[in-house]
């Protein structure tokens, strides 16, 4: 996977998230909770729970700065 593909995926995910927010009239935090729970289930089923937890711990220990969190 290359950078262009990652950007394309990010934009598609952003578009879908916006669609879900509007369709279900849900707050971003509530939707984030649903998405996180589903991502946890996906990683559990794929056998990558340990790596996923490490990823979350890394973000918790070194959260992105406000100016680094722009949506593509």
Secondary structure, DSSP 8 states (H G I E B T S, - for coil): --HHHHHHHHHHHHHHHHHHHHHHT--HHHHHHHHHHHHHHHHHHHT-HHHHHHHHHHHHHS---GGG----
